[in-house]
Each structure stands twice: as C-alpha cells, then as structure tokens.
Amino acid sequence: MAADNTAAAPAATEAVARVKPRKIGIVTSDKMQKTITVVIERLEKHRLYKKYVRKRTVLKAHDEKNEAKIGAVVELEFARPLSKTKRWNLVRILRQGDGG
C-alpha cells in the first residue's frame, strides 16, 4: 500500500501551467518605440434597456520588432508589467494594416 501512495505523490506536486489570456484587436497607434496601442471592441447588452451598447478597451502592448502598423489585426498575450501601462505582448499579426 505504501508503494501506491509514493507513486501518486510526485504527480500531485507538479506545477500546473496556467494558460495566459489572449485577445484580438486592431492597432490604432504605432508611434511609440516598441509599443503599440490596440483597441478591442465588443457589444454588451444594457441591463435596463436591453439594447446592445458598443464598448471598447484600449491596451498597450510590447512590439519588440516594431512590425505592427496602424490598422493591423493582432493577437496579444497577457504578460508581467512591462511599464506603468503596458501589460501585453504581441504574439502575431493576423492581418497587416495599411500603415495610416
């Protein structure tokens, strides 16, 4: 019986890898060095009036190679705090923008 408990113990102590949140949005600014501003739009139903309201979230993301241009659709991944407002990393560009 003791052999069964010791075999199960290492599996229980293994760290579980967390999946980092990812979001998809549109680049609205690339004027900063290695930083892009991304807007994520969504529709939410108003609690009282039951109409859909357009909401937007503005995020700052780290773009190491300065490859994302204005209008590009990008995928972001949550990261540790990189600056006062920057908490996301650019994972990949899904569709290139026109650059202005």
N, C-alpha and C positions, 0 to 999 in steps of 0.2 A: 504494500500500500504506500509506503514512503517513496518508492520509486516513481509512482504516478504523480505525486504532488511536486516532486522536484522537476519533472519533465514539463509540467504546466507553468511553473514559476517564471522561467525566462520569457515566455510568450506574454505573460501578463505585465511584465515590467518594461516591455518595448514601448518606445515613444510613438504616439500616433501622429503621423504627418498631417498637418492642417492644410486644407485647400484654401489658397488665398483668393479673396473675392476679385472678380474681373468685371469690367464694364466696357461698353462700346459707346463711343461718342464721336463728335465732329470737332476738328481743330478750328478754333476761332482766332488764335494768335500764336505766332512763332517768332516774335520779335526778341524774346529773351534768349540768352545763350544757354543751350542745353535744357530749355524748359519750354513746354507748350501749354496753352490753355485749351481745355476741352469742355464742350457743353454737352450735357446729356439731357435730352428732353423725354418727358413721359406724360401720359394722360392719367389723371386721378379723378375719381368721381367725388363731387362735392357732397358732404354728409347731409346737409339740409335740403339743397335744391336738386340733387340727383343729376346734375349736369356735369359733363366732363370738362375739367379745367386743365389747361396746359401748364405743366410745371417744368422748371429747368434747374439743373445743378451744374455749377461751374467748378472744375477741378484743375489743379496744376499738376503736370506730370513731367518726369525726368526723361529727356530725349538725348541720350548720350552722343549720337552721331549727327544731330540736327537734321534728320531726314524727313520729318513730317512737315508738310506745308499746310497753309490755310485751306480749309475745305476737305481735307483728308478725313476718312473714316478710320479710326484707330481703336485698338483694343488695349486697355490699361489693366495693370495688376496692382493691388494694394501692396505697399511697402512700408518700411520703417520711416519715421520722419526724416526727410532729407533737408528741409529748411522750415521756416515758420509756416508756410502754407503748402508746401509740396509733400504729398503723401502717396503718390502713384508713380509707377514706372511704365514706360511704353513697351508693350510686348511685341506688337506687329502692326503694320499698316494694312488695313483690309482693302482700301481703295484710295488711290492717290488723289490729291486735291489739285486745283488749278493754280494755287500759289497766290491768290489775291483776287 
